[in-house]
Amino acid sequence: MKLQQLLSHVRKAVDTYHMIDDGDHIAIGISGGKDSLTMLYALHGLRRFYEKHFEIEAITVDLGFPNFDLSPIQALCDELGVRYTIVNTEIYDVVFNVRKESNPCALCAKMRKGALNETIKKLGCNKIAYAHHKDDVVETMMLSLLYEGRFHSFDPVTYLDRMDLTVIRPLLLVDEADVIGFKNKYNLPVCKNPCPADGYTRREYAKELIRQICHENPGAKERMFRAVLDGLYKKFEDAEYVRKLVHPDVI
C-alpha cells in the first residue's frame, strides 16, 4: 500500500468519526511494531495538508526488556521531525521476575497504560492515537463474544474521564494486510517484540480462529466488520454526540 492510499483511509476515518479538532496535541503510542509505525507515518502525512491544525509527538514506554534497541525509531522520528519520548520503566522485571505472573498480559497492559497516560499529560497532549486497525476491531469483537458473551468492540473515539484524555483510532478502516504491505514498501524500522508471552495470547487465538473462518467462508471478515460498524458505531455518525463525547463540558 502506498502512502497516498494510507492517507485516504485515515482521513476517511478521522472525518467520519470526528477524531481530530483544530489545535489538538496528539500523542502517538509507539510500541515498535508495524501498526504504530504506520500510524506515525499516517498522522505525520495527514497534518501536512489537513484543514485542522494539530501537533503530534511519539512516545514509547520501554518495558525494560534486555537489549531492546529503540535507536531506529529515534532515527525515524528525527527524520520526520517528530519529538520522541522514551519512558524507561521496570515493568518487565516486576511482571516476570517479581510477580512471576502466569497471565502477564493484563498486569503489563495496566502498568504500561498508566506510564503512558502519565507521560501524555505531562507533555500537554489532549489526545492519544492507538494503532488499532480493521482486523483488531474484528478480533476484539470475537474475543468479546467468546469470553464475555456480548457483542462489543472498541469505539473509534473514547473519552477517558479520569484522565481528561481522548483516545482516537485513525487506522480503523485499514486492513492489517495493507499495514504489512506499507511496512515492507517503506522499510519501516520495526523493533521485534521481545516479550516471552508474544504469540501465546487469547488475541492470537482469535486471530487464528478468524483466519480459519475466512478460509472456509471467503469475505467473512468484511461481513463481521460491517456488523460492528452497523451495530456499534452508528452513534458516531451523529456530530452532536461526538462533540459532547470529546468535549464533555459542553451542555
C-alpha positions as CSV (number, residue, x, y, z in Angstrom):
1,M,0.0,0.0,0.0
2,K,1.3,3.4,-0.9
3,L,1.3,6.4,1.4
4,Q,-1.4,8.2,-0.6
5,Q,-3.8,5.2,-0.1
6,L,-3.0,5.0,3.6
7,L,-3.7,8.7,4.0
8,S,-7.1,8.3,2.2
9,H,-8.2,5.6,4.6
10,V,-7.0,7.5,7.6
11,R,-8.6,10.8,6.5
12,K,-11.9,9.0,5.9
13,A,-11.8,7.5,9.5
14,V,-10.8,10.8,11.0
15,D,-13.6,12.7,9.2
16,T,-16.3,10.1,9.7
17,Y,-15.8,9.7,13.4
18,H,-14.7,13.3,14.1
19,M,-11.3,12.3,15.6
20,I,-9.3,15.5,15.3
21,D,-10.2,19.1,16.2
22,D,-8.3,22.2,15.4
23,G,-5.5,22.8,18.0
24,D,-5.2,19.1,19.1
25,H,-1.9,17.9,20.6
26,I,-1.9,14.2,19.8
27,A,0.4,11.6,21.3
28,I,1.2,8.6,19.3
29,G,1.9,5.5,21.3
30,I,4.8,3.7,19.6
31,S,5.3,0.1,20.5
32,G,8.0,-0.5,17.9
33,G,5.6,-2.7,15.8
34,K,4.4,-2.2,12.3
35,D,1.0,-0.8,13.3
36,S,2.2,2.1,15.4
37,L,5.0,3.0,13.0
38,T,2.4,3.0,10.1
39,M,0.2,5.3,12.2
40,L,3.1,7.6,12.8
41,Y,3.7,8.0,9.1
42,A,-0.1,8.5,8.5
43,L,-0.6,11.3,11.1
44,H,2.7,12.9,10.0
45,G,1.5,12.9,6.4
46,L,-2.1,14.0,7.3
47,R,-1.1,17.1,9.3
48,R,0.8,18.5,6.2
49,F,-2.5,19.1,4.3
50,Y,-5.4,18.6,6.8
51,E,-7.6,21.7,7.2
52,K,-7.5,21.4,11.0
53,H,-4.1,22.2,12.6
54,F,-2.8,19.7,15.1
55,E,0.5,18.7,16.6
56,I,1.9,15.2,17.1
57,E,4.6,13.6,19.2
58,A,5.7,10.0,19.6
59,I,6.0,8.1,22.9
60,T,7.4,4.7,23.7
61,V,7.0,3.0,27.1
62,D,10.2,0.9,27.4
63,L,9.2,-2.1,29.5
64,G,12.8,-2.8,30.4
65,F,13.5,-5.9,28.3
66,P,17.2,-6.5,27.9
67,N,18.7,-5.4,24.6
68,F,15.6,-3.7,23.3
69,D,17.1,-1.2,20.9
70,L,14.9,1.8,20.1
71,S,17.5,3.8,18.2
72,P,16.0,3.0,14.7
73,I,12.7,4.6,15.9
74,Q,14.6,7.6,17.2
75,A,16.2,8.0,13.8
76,L,12.9,7.8,12.0
77,C,11.3,10.4,14.3
78,D,14.3,12.7,13.8
79,E,13.9,12.2,10.0
80,L,10.2,13.1,10.2
81,G,10.8,16.0,12.6
82,V,8.6,14.4,15.3
83,R,9.6,14.7,19.0
84,Y,10.2,11.3,20.5
85,T,10.0,10.5,24.2
86,I,11.1,7.2,25.7
87,V,9.6,6.3,29.1
88,N,12.0,4.0,31.0
89,T,10.3,1.5,33.3
90,E,10.9,-1.8,35.1
91,I,7.6,-3.4,34.1
92,Y,9.3,-6.4,32.7
93,D,11.1,-7.1,35.9
94,V,8.0,-6.6,38.0
95,V,5.7,-8.8,35.9
96,F,8.1,-11.7,35.1
97,N,10.6,-11.8,37.9
98,V,9.0,-10.2,41.0
99,R,5.3,-11.1,40.5
100,K,6.0,-14.1,38.2
101,E,2.6,-13.7,36.6
102,S,1.1,-16.8,35.0
103,N,-1.1,-14.4,32.9
104,P,1.3,-11.5,32.4
105,C,-0.6,-9.6,29.7
106,A,-3.2,-8.0,31.9
107,L,-0.8,-6.6,34.5
108,C,1.7,-5.5,31.9
109,A,-1.0,-3.7,29.9
110,K,-2.3,-1.9,33.0
111,M,1.2,-0.7,34.1
112,R,2.1,0.3,30.5
113,K,-1.0,2.3,30.0
114,G,-0.5,4.0,33.4
115,A,3.0,5.1,32.5
116,L,1.9,6.1,29.0
117,N,-1.0,8.2,30.2
118,E,1.0,9.9,32.9
119,T,3.6,11.0,30.3
120,I,1.0,12.2,27.9
121,K,-0.5,14.5,30.5
122,K,3.0,15.8,31.4
123,L,3.7,16.6,27.7
124,G,0.4,18.6,27.5
125,C,-1.3,16.3,25.0
126,N,-5.1,16.1,24.9
127,K,-5.4,13.0,22.7
128,I,-3.7,9.7,22.3
129,A,-3.8,7.8,19.0
130,Y,-3.9,4.0,19.2
131,A,-2.9,1.9,16.1
132,H,-5.9,-0.5,16.1
133,H,-6.8,-1.5,12.5
134,K,-9.7,-3.3,11.0
135,D,-8.5,-6.8,12.0
136,D,-8.2,-5.6,15.6
137,V,-11.8,-4.5,15.5
138,V,-13.0,-7.9,14.4
139,E,-10.7,-9.8,16.8
140,T,-11.9,-7.7,19.7
141,M,-15.5,-8.5,18.8
142,M,-14.7,-12.2,18.6
143,L,-13.0,-12.1,22.0
144,S,-16.0,-10.4,23.5
145,L,-18.3,-13.0,22.1
146,L,-16.2,-15.9,23.2
147,Y,-15.2,-14.7,26.7
148,E,-17.8,-12.1,27.7
149,G,-20.9,-13.3,26.0
150,R,-21.6,-9.9,24.4
151,F,-21.3,-8.2,21.0
152,H,-18.7,-5.5,21.7
153,S,-15.6,-3.9,20.2
154,F,-13.7,-0.7,20.9
155,D,-15.0,2.6,19.8
156,P,-13.4,4.9,17.2
157,V,-13.2,7.6,19.8
158,T,-13.1,7.1,23.6
159,Y,-13.1,9.8,26.2
160,L,-11.2,8.8,29.4
161,D,-12.9,11.0,32.0
162,R,-10.4,10.2,34.8
163,M,-7.5,11.3,32.7
164,D,-9.4,14.0,30.7
165,L,-7.9,12.4,27.7
166,T,-9.4,11.3,24.4
167,V,-8.4,8.1,22.6
168,I,-8.6,8.0,18.8
169,R,-8.0,5.1,16.3
170,P,-7.1,6.6,12.9
171,L,-6.2,3.1,11.4
172,L,-9.7,1.9,12.0
173,L,-10.5,1.4,8.2
174,V,-7.1,-0.1,7.3
175,D,-6.7,-3.9,6.8
176,E,-3.7,-5.5,8.6
177,A,-2.6,-6.9,5.2
178,D,-2.3,-3.3,4.0
179,V,-0.3,-2.3,7.0
180,I,2.1,-5.2,6.3
181,G,2.4,-4.0,2.7
182,F,3.1,-0.5,3.8
183,K,5.8,-1.7,6.3
184,N,7.5,-3.6,3.5
185,K,7.2,-0.9,0.9
186,Y,8.7,1.8,3.1
187,N,11.1,-0.4,5.1
188,L,9.7,0.7,8.5
189,P,12.2,0.1,11.3
190,V,10.2,-2.5,13.2
191,C,11.6,-3.5,16.6
192,K,10.8,-7.1,17.3
193,N,8.7,-7.7,20.4
194,P,11.0,-9.4,22.9
195,C,8.1,-10.4,25.2
196,P,8.2,-14.2,26.0
197,A,4.4,-14.2,26.0
198,D,4.2,-12.8,22.5
199,G,2.2,-15.2,20.2
200,Y,0.6,-17.1,23.1
201,T,-2.4,-14.8,23.9
202,R,-6.1,-15.0,23.6
203,R,-6.0,-12.4,20.8
204,E,-3.6,-14.6,18.8
205,Y,-6.2,-17.4,19.3
206,A,-9.0,-15.2,18.0
207,K,-6.8,-14.1,15.0
208,E,-6.2,-17.7,14.0
209,L,-9.9,-18.6,14.5
210,I,-11.0,-15.7,12.2
211,R,-8.3,-16.8,9.7
212,Q,-9.9,-20.3,9.6
213,I,-13.4,-18.9,9.3
214,C,-12.4,-16.7,6.4
215,H,-10.6,-19.6,4.7
216,E,-13.9,-21.6,4.8
217,N,-16.1,-18.6,4.2
218,P,-14.5,-16.1,1.9
219,G,-15.4,-12.5,2.8
220,A,-16.4,-13.3,6.4
221,K,-14.1,-10.8,7.9
222,E,-15.6,-7.9,5.9
223,R,-19.1,-9.0,6.9
224,M,-18.1,-9.2,10.5
225,F,-16.5,-5.7,10.3
226,R,-19.7,-4.3,8.7
227,A,-21.7,-5.8,11.5
228,V,-19.5,-3.9,14.0
229,L,-20.0,-0.7,12.0
230,D,-23.8,-1.2,11.9
231,G,-24.2,-2.4,15.4
232,L,-21.8,-0.3,17.4
233,Y,-20.7,2.8,15.5
234,K,-24.0,4.3,14.4
235,K,-23.9,6.8,17.2
236,F,-20.6,8.2,15.9
237,E,-22.3,9.4,12.8
238,D,-24.1,11.9,14.9
239,A,-21.8,15.0,15.1
240,E,-23.6,16.4,18.2
241,Y,-23.0,13.1,20.0
242,V,-19.3,13.2,19.2
243,R,-19.0,16.8,20.1
244,K,-20.2,16.1,23.6
245,L,-18.1,13.0,23.8
246,V,-14.9,14.8,23.0
247,H,-16.0,18.0,25.0
248,P,-17.9,16.6,27.9
249,D,-18.3,20.0,29.5
250,V,-20.5,21.1,26.6
251,I,-24.2,21.2,27.6
